[in-house]
Amino acid sequence: MENTIMKQATKKRLLGNTFKYLLLGILAFIVIFPFALGIWTSFLPSMDIAKGTLWGGGQLTLHNYVTAFTQTKILRYLLNSLVIATLVTLAHLFFCSLGAYAFVFLDFKYRDFFFYVVLGTMMLPFEAEVIPNFATVKMLGLLNHYSVMVIPFLTSAFGIFMLRQTFKQIPRDLKEAADVDGLSHWQFYWKVVMPYSKISLCTLAAYSFLGAWNQYLWPMLTTFSDHLRPVQDGLRQLQSEETFNDWGMVQASAAIVVVPTLIVLYIGQHYFKSGLNEGSVK
């Protein structure tokens, strides 16, 4: 009797696992297939792509990549995005950590209220902030400049929240010992808090870099020249009259653009999982 029950339980578990992995496999295929197709077509001649002959008879070539590097401004777009994403990432690490420190280690009136106000800004979609932000940067004369893509994103409510959760795990005894030793707030922040929160800081850095790198709407509205245009907006610019039919080159450019994000994800995947789990526990 017991053997029969065990066999039935094993059979149900096997069927459940089979269905689960089959569903996961289908979902993985749906996600990966468009990306793989884009990489594949980037190695095909544009004529084959235009004819729809993607799988047979096409000769793989690196011509599209050579064309992208030599006949477009993709390198300039990459440099612009690298500068913008790096500045935004450094700003997030500095200002978000300072904000989180204030909400954890400084005692001031209405501290929790102001923290919830900061959290409330996460409820606002970015599209709702575009018009007032655009009017502000236009009034300040920042349009078509690196600063217009950095200043509005100097800090992040999500970054403050995540680092606050991390800082709250630091034992209060450390702060009391630092006060006894005569450490200032700045010294305690720099010598104790920041090294302790290295994993969360790496997580925030990867998150901020990817967010800044993938910006599209704001740069499209505020930059008007190739000298300052970031890479996501630059891809749209490649579909001009000269290159509109050269889909192989456009696909190669898109593949080039994806490479930095894959590198950041590969390096930061451990910190993503560890940091987000750490920040979710008080």
C-alpha distance (Angstrom), angle and dihedral (degrees) to the residues before:
residue distance angle dihedral
M1 . . .
E2 3.79 . .
N3 3.80 91.1 .
T4 3.80 90.5 53.4
I5 3.82 91.9 50.7
M6 3.81 91.2 47.7
K7 3.80 91.6 49.4
Q8 3.81 91.1 50.3
A9 3.82 91.3 48.6
T10 3.81 90.8 48.4
K11 3.79 91.0 48.6
K12 3.82 92.0 50.2
R13 3.80 91.2 47.8
L14 3.80 90.7 49.0
L15 3.81 91.7 49.9
G16 3.79 90.7 46.8
N17 3.81 92.5 50.5
T18 3.80 91.4 45.8
F19 3.81 91.9 52.5
K20 3.81 91.5 44.7
Y21 3.80 95.0 51.8
L22 3.79 91.7 42.1
L23 3.80 89.8 54.6
L24 3.81 91.2 45.9
G25 3.80 90.1 49.5
I26 3.81 91.8 52.0
L27 3.80 92.0 48.2
A28 3.82 91.1 47.1
F29 3.80 89.9 51.3
I30 3.82 91.3 50.5
V31 3.81 90.3 51.8
I32 3.81 99.0 41.0
F33 3.81 101.0 38.8
P34 3.85 97.8 72.4
F35 3.81 90.1 48.1
A36 3.82 92.7 48.1
L37 3.80 90.7 46.2
G38 3.80 90.5 52.6
I39 3.81 91.9 50.9
W40 3.82 90.9 47.2
T41 3.81 94.5 50.3
S42 3.81 90.7 48.7
F43 3.83 87.1 70.0
L44 3.82 94.7 49.2
P45 3.81 127.3 88.9
S46 3.80 113.4 -101.4
M47 3.82 91.1 -119.6
D48 3.80 91.1 60.2
I49 3.81 90.7 49.3
A50 3.81 91.1 49.2
K51 3.82 90.6 50.3
G52 3.80 91.7 47.3
T53 3.82 93.3 -121.1
L54 3.78 96.0 137.6
W55 3.78 101.0 143.7
G56 3.77 109.2 34.9
G57 3.77 135.4 50.9
G58 3.80 95.0 -3.5
Q59 3.79 116.1 134.2
L60 3.80 114.2 -137.4
T61 3.79 113.3 -126.9
L62 3.80 141.3 169.7
H63 3.79 91.1 -141.5
N64 3.81 92.2 105.9
Y65 3.80 91.6 56.5
V66 3.80 92.4 46.9
T67 3.79 89.3 50.0
A68 3.81 92.0 48.5
F69 3.79 92.4 53.0
T70 3.82 97.6 40.9
Q71 3.81 105.3 34.6
T72 3.80 103.1 33.6
K73 3.79 135.7 53.1
I74 3.78 93.8 -117.1
L75 3.82 92.1 127.2
R76 3.80 90.4 54.7
Y77 3.80 90.3 48.9
L78 3.82 90.2 50.0
L79 3.80 91.3 50.0
N80 3.80 91.6 49.7
S81 3.79 92.4 50.4
L82 3.80 91.5 45.8
V83 3.81 91.8 52.9
I84 3.81 93.3 45.6
A85 3.81 95.3 44.6
T86 3.81 92.4 46.9
L87 3.82 93.5 50.0
V88 3.81 92.2 46.7
T89 3.81 91.3 47.9
L90 3.82 93.2 50.9
A91 3.80 90.7 46.5
H92 3.80 91.4 51.1
L93 3.79 92.3 50.0
F94 3.81 92.0 50.6
F95 3.81 103.8 38.5
C96 3.81 97.3 35.4
S97 3.79 91.7 50.3
L98 3.81 91.0 48.5
G99 3.80 91.1 49.5
A100 3.79 92.6 47.2
Y101 3.81 90.5 48.0
A102 3.79 90.9 53.2
F103 3.81 92.3 50.6
V104 3.82 92.1 50.6
F105 3.80 109.1 32.6
L106 3.80 104.6 25.6
D107 3.79 121.2 76.6
F108 3.79 113.3 -147.9
K109 3.77 136.7 144.8
Y110 3.82 117.0 -78.0
R111 3.80 91.5 5.9
D112 3.80 94.6 149.5
F113 3.81 91.3 43.5
F114 3.79 91.9 56.0
F115 3.78 90.5 46.6
Y116 3.80 90.6 55.2
V117 3.80 89.1 48.3
V118 3.81 88.4 55.3
L119 3.80 89.7 47.5
G120 3.80 89.6 49.9
T121 3.79 90.8 61.7
M122 3.81 87.7 67.0
M123 3.80 87.6 68.2
L124 3.80 91.8 63.4
P125 3.82 114.4 89.7
F126 3.78 114.2 -130.2
E127 3.81 90.6 -120.8
A128 3.82 89.2 64.8
E129 3.82 89.7 58.0
V130 3.79 97.7 47.0
I131 3.82 99.1 87.8
P132 3.85 98.1 47.6
N133 3.81 91.0 41.7
F134 3.80 91.5 49.3
A135 3.81 91.7 48.8
T136 3.81 89.9 50.0
V137 3.81 97.0 49.7
K138 3.79 90.9 44.0
M139 3.81 90.7 53.4
L140 3.81 89.5 49.5
G141 3.81 91.8 49.7
L142 3.81 94.7 -120.4
L143 3.80 98.9 130.1
N144 3.81 117.2 126.5
H145 3.80 93.9 16.8
Y146 3.80 135.6 107.4
S147 3.80 89.8 -113.1
V148 3.82 92.5 63.4
M149 3.82 89.2 63.3
V150 3.81 95.0 44.1
I151 3.82 109.9 36.4
P152 3.85 97.0 59.5
F153 3.83 88.9 53.0
L154 3.81 102.0 44.6
T155 3.79 92.4 121.4
S156 3.78 140.0 20.2
A157 3.80 131.9 -146.4
F158 3.80 89.3 -148.0
G159 3.81 90.6 53.0
I160 3.80 92.1 50.4
F161 3.80 91.0 48.6
M162 3.80 94.6 48.2
L163 3.81 94.8 46.8
R164 3.81 91.7 44.5
Q165 3.80 89.1 57.3
T166 3.80 89.2 50.2
F167 3.80 94.9 46.1
K168 3.81 90.7 51.1
Q169 3.81 88.4 64.6
I170 3.80 91.3 62.2
P171 3.83 107.0 104.4
R172 3.79 113.5 -107.8
D173 3.79 87.2 -135.4
L174 3.79 88.8 71.0
K175 3.80 91.1 56.1
E176 3.77 91.9 46.8
A177 3.82 91.1 48.8
A178 3.80 89.7 49.2
D179 3.81 90.4 51.7
V180 3.80 90.3 50.6
D181 3.82 90.4 50.5
G182 3.79 89.5 51.5
L183 3.82 98.1 -112.5
S184 3.78 114.5 161.2
H185 3.79 121.7 -132.5
W186 3.80 89.7 -101.2
Q187 3.81 92.9 51.4
F188 3.81 92.5 47.6
Y189 3.81 90.0 47.4
W190 3.79 93.8 50.0
K191 3.82 101.9 36.5
V192 3.81 101.8 35.5
V193 3.79 114.3 14.6
M194 3.79 99.4 44.5
P195 3.85 97.2 47.7
Y196 3.81 90.2 44.9
S197 3.83 91.2 53.7
K198 3.81 98.0 46.4
I199 3.81 95.2 124.2
S200 3.80 93.9 50.9
L201 3.81 90.9 45.4
C202 3.81 90.5 53.3
T203 3.81 89.4 48.9
L204 3.79 91.5 50.9
A205 3.81 91.0 46.3
A206 3.81 92.5 54.2
Y207 3.81 92.1 44.3
S208 3.82 92.6 48.4
F209 3.80 94.0 45.7
L210 3.80 93.0 51.6
G211 3.80 92.0 45.8
A212 3.80 92.6 51.3
W213 3.81 93.1 42.8
N214 3.81 92.9 53.1
Q215 3.80 97.3 47.8
Y216 3.78 112.1 130.7
L217 3.81 114.8 153.3
W218 3.81 99.2 50.6
P219 3.84 96.8 47.4
M220 3.79 89.7 46.3
L221 3.81 89.8 57.0
T222 3.81 98.6 41.6
T223 3.83 107.2 35.2
F224 3.79 124.3 67.2
S225 3.81 106.2 170.6
D226 3.80 135.3 64.4
H227 3.80 88.9 -127.3
L228 3.82 90.0 70.8
R229 3.80 104.2 20.7
P230 3.86 113.5 118.2
V231 3.75 122.7 -132.8
Q232 3.82 100.8 -97.5
D233 3.78 91.3 54.1
G234 3.80 89.3 40.3
L235 3.80 90.8 61.1
R236 3.77 89.3 58.7
Q237 3.79 89.1 49.0
L238 3.80 90.5 55.2
Q239 3.79 88.8 68.0
S240 3.78 89.9 76.5
E241 3.77 127.7 132.2
E242 3.81 91.5 -85.3
T243 3.78 97.2 51.3
F244 3.79 104.2 22.7
N245 3.82 93.5 109.2
D246 3.81 95.6 39.4
W247 3.80 95.2 91.2
G248 3.79 93.1 159.0
M249 3.79 90.6 60.9
V250 3.81 91.7 45.4
Q251 3.82 90.6 51.2
A252 3.81 90.7 48.0
S253 3.81 89.9 51.3
A254 3.80 90.4 50.4
A255 3.82 90.2 50.6
I256 3.81 90.4 50.9
V257 3.80 90.5 51.1
V258 3.82 92.0 53.0
V259 3.82 94.2 55.1
P260 3.85 97.7 78.8
T261 3.81 91.8 49.0
L262 3.81 91.0 50.5
I263 3.81 89.9 50.9
V264 3.81 92.1 50.6
L265 3.81 91.6 46.9
Y266 3.80 92.3 47.9
I267 3.80 93.3 49.7
G268 3.79 95.1 40.1
Q269 3.81 101.7 40.3
H270 3.80 92.3 97.3
Y271 3.80 91.6 49.1
F272 3.82 91.2 46.3
K273 3.80 92.0 58.5
S274 3.79 97.5 37.6
G275 3.78 95.3 42.3
L276 3.78 97.2 46.9
N277 3.80 91.9 47.2
E278 3.80 90.2 47.5
G279 3.79 92.6 49.0
S280 3.79 92.8 50.4
V281 3.81 94.0 59.5
K282 3.77 121.3 75.1
